């Protein structure tokens, strides 16, 4: 009987002791919040120069990516980006619609002289955005976002010669660009001249007789072109009111030798082409609706004369073509 009482007391002690041991264990306290650590919420905002609306661009090209393309002019940059800006819904002339700071451009000549260094960002939008600017939904939209302030005056000249040293080319470019928060101005003047190349210069013969003639293979050409645009913010047009005036004038002359006349003098064909374009673009926002008005005019004149190159008996043949569009 004594042994049974001892075992019972031992079991009772163990059953009562285990809860006591468990209660003696300390539970680690929850870590206190560090006052230096706070929740940061980052909210991205659309640039003011971006296309308004909730449609996000398919592709965004930043300043660094633009520089890595190696393009030295805006036409070169657009040519480099052409695979990303072409639309699968369009055939033929599959070029994108161009915007500058979210605004329409009446003609590419208004922006062709903008330096690549003045472009901060390029946004490529899907075809549905074209509807907002009055175009069918079969072209992508490329928005060029310019830097806030930029100013440059440049002069570039070049002399070239063909591998056979028969054709020489001369090129001179003067340009000026001003960009600020109220608008921009872009001007460019190009002058190009190239000498002609004849069969006699190369020792070739394209005639049945096999004797090199004076007939021209490449004509002698001279080209002069002036283009520019001025854009300014106008508060009278309402919110985001803006006016752009652009002009593009080009003159080209070429002379090619056709053959010899019956008197032995050279028979030359002279062609003179003159083109002039002007445009005025106004736009603004009224009650959350964007409006744009574009007025443009185009004039083309071409005159072709076939006469003796010695200056005698001029105006034997004359063809003139004129075209004017408003």
Secondary structure as GFF3:
##gff-version 3
##sequence-region A 1 326
A	DSSP	alpha_helix	2	24	.	.	.	ID=ss1
A	DSSP	beta_strand	59	61	.	.	.	ID=ss2
A	DSSP	alpha_helix	63	68	.	.	.	ID=ss3
A	DSSP	alpha_helix	74	80	.	.	.	ID=ss4
A	DSSP	alpha_helix	82	85	.	.	.	ID=ss5
A	DSSP	beta_strand	97	100	.	.	.	ID=ss6
A	DSSP	beta_strand	103	104	.	.	.	ID=ss7
A	DSSP	three_ten_helix	108	110	.	.	.	ID=ss8
A	DSSP	three_ten_helix	116	118	.	.	.	ID=ss9
A	DSSP	beta_strand	119	125	.	.	.	ID=ss10
A	DSSP	three_ten_helix	127	133	.	.	.	ID=ss11
A	DSSP	beta_strand	141	146	.	.	.	ID=ss12
A	DSSP	beta_strand	150	161	.	.	.	ID=ss13
A	DSSP	beta_strand	168	180	.	.	.	ID=ss14
A	DSSP	beta_strand	183	194	.	.	.	ID=ss15
A	DSSP	beta_strand	197	198	.	.	.	ID=ss16
A	DSSP	alpha_helix	199	202	.	.	.	ID=ss17
A	DSSP	beta_strand	216	218	.	.	.	ID=ss18
A	DSSP	beta_strand	220	233	.	.	.	ID=ss19
A	DSSP	three_ten_helix	235	237	.	.	.	ID=ss20
A	DSSP	beta_strand	239	260	.	.	.	ID=ss21
A	DSSP	beta_strand	266	286	.	.	.	ID=ss22
A	DSSP	beta_strand	289	308	.	.	.	ID=ss23
A	DSSP	beta_strand	317	325	.	.	.	ID=ss24
###
